[in-house]
């Protein structure tokens, strides 16, 4: 019904907006500010929405070399549709089979830039034991010095559309639930001290 995409981590690559550095900067994904939201058509009428939380993640970025890596693990049991009964259904074997596949993982290993800003993260999403390529496009991102943490924070919003059937999520396709799922990833990451 939904397509989770640890791709959420990709957004954290927003760190590219940081001051130019000749070294790789390392960031830890903040799970309290990093989520994957999904939107899926429902009988050609309304849009079914929900979100997943991240378990942990890391980002490494070398702005000068325009390289980086994103690695984020998502907690599949954290699905929140706003309806308890639906939450239990999407955790079942009909959908994500959380008992056998409690996490999903996004690994991004190629970044696209416009000037010194990240515009996309290309990588793979592993979900329910299957891995397929996913590209996250930046909607917005920024880096700032946190007045509370006294550390640099980078984050933003990224999006993609995936076909859930690629990962074996086919329930409802024959009676009104769409295959294509839009994912919007909100991410923030905290710069780690050297």
Long-range contacts (C-beta under 8 A, 24 or more apart in sequence): 1-40, 1-48, 1-89, 1-90, 1-95, 1-164, 1-169, 1-171, 1-172, 1-177, 2-38, 2-40, 2-48, 2-50, 2-52, 2-79, 2-90, 2-95, 2-164, 2-169, 2-181, 3-38, 3-40, 3-127, 3-162, 3-164, 3-167, 3-169, 3-181, 3-183, 4-36, 4-38, 4-52, 4-74, 4-76, 4-79, 4-96, 4-104, 4-125, 4-127, 4-183, 5-36, 5-74, 5-104, 5-106, 5-125, 5-127, 5-134, 5-136, 5-160, 5-162, 5-183, 5-185, 6-36, 6-54, 6-57, 6-72, 6-73, 6-74, 6-104, 6-105, 6-106, 6-125, 7-36, 7-72, 7-106, 7-108, 7-121, 7-123, 7-125, 7-134, 7-136, 7-158, 7-160, 7-183, 7-185, 8-34, 8-35, 8-36, 8-54, 8-57, 8-72, 8-74, 8-106, 8-158, 8-185, 8-186, 8-187, 9-34, 9-54, 9-57, 9-59, 9-70, 9-71, 9-72, 9-106, 9-108, 9-185, 9-187, 9-189, 10-70, 10-72, 10-106, 10-108, 10-121, 10-123, 10-136, 10-158, 10-185, 10-187, 11-121, 11-136, 11-138, 11-141, 11-155, 11-156, 11-157, 11-158, 11-185, 11-186, 11-187, 12-57, 12-59, 12-70, 12-72, 12-154, 12-155, 12-156, 12-187, 12-188, 12-189, 13-59, 13-61, 13-68, 13-70, 13-108, 13-111, 13-118, 13-121, 13-141, 13-154, 14-118, 14-138, 14-141, 14-142, 14-143, 14-154, 14-155, 14-156, 14-187, 14-189, 15-59, 15-61, 15-63, 15-68, 15-118, 15-143, 15-152, 15-154, 15-189, 15-191, 16-61, 16-63, 16-68, 16-111, 16-113, 16-116, 16-117, 16-118, 16-141, 16-154, 17-116, 17-117, 17-118, 17-141, 17-142, 17-143, 17-154, 18-61, 18-63, 18-143, 18-152, 18-154, 18-191, 19-63, 20-63, 20-64, 20-116, 21-62, 21-63, 21-64, 22-62, 22-64, 22-65, 23-62, 24-60, 24-61, 24-62, 24-67, 24-68, 25-60, 25-61, 25-62, 25-63, 25-191, 26-58, 26-59, 26-60, 26-191, 26-192, 27-58, 27-59, 27-60, 27-61, 27-154, 27-189, 27-190, 27-191, 27-192, 28-56, 28-57, 28-58, 28-59, 28-189, 28-190, 28-192, 29-54, 29-56, 29-57, 29-58, 29-59, 29-72, 29-187, 29-188, 29-189, 30-153, 30-155, 30-188, 30-189, 30-190, 31-55, 31-56, 31-57, 33-155, 33-186, 33-187, 33-188, 34-72, 34-155, 34-185, 34-186, 34-187, 34-188, 34-189, 35-185, 35-186, 36-74, 36-183, 36-184, 36-185, 37-183, 37-184, 37-185, 37-186, 38-181, 38-182, 38-183, 38-184, 39-181, 39-182, 39-184, 40-164, 40-177, 40-178, 40-180, 40-181, 40-182, 41-177, 41-178, 41-180, 42-176, 42-177, 42-178, 43-176, 43-177, 44-176, 48-81, 48-177, 49-81, 49-82, 50-79, 50-80, 50-81, 50-82, 50-86, 50-90, 51-79, 51-80, 52-76, 52-78, 52-79, 52-80, 52-104, 53-78, 55-103, 57-189, 59-189, 61-111, 63-116, 66-111, 66-113, 67-111, 68-108, 68-111, 68-118, 69-107, 69-108, 69-109, 70-106, 70-107, 70-108, 70-109, 70-121, 70-123, 71-105, 71-106, 71-107, 71-108, 72-105, 72-106, 72-107, 73-103, 73-104, 73-105, 74-103, 74-104, 74-105, 74-106, 75-102, 75-103, 76-101, 76-102, 76-103, 76-104, 77-102, 94-171, 95-169, 95-171, 96-127, 96-128, 96-169, 97-128, 101-127, 101-128, 101-129, 104-128, 106-134, 108-136, 117-141, 121-158, 125-162, 125-167, 127-167, 128-167, 128-168, 128-169, 130-166, 130-167, 130-168, 132-162, 132-166, 132-167, 134-160, 134-162, 135-160, 136-160, 136-185, 139-184, 146-190, 149-190, 151-190, 151-191, 151-193, 152-190, 152-191, 153-188, 153-189, 153-190, 153-191, 154-188, 154-189, 154-191, 155-186, 155-187, 155-188, 155-189, 156-186, 156-187, 157-184, 157-185, 157-186, 157-187, 158-184, 158-185, 158-187, 159-183, 159-184, 159-185
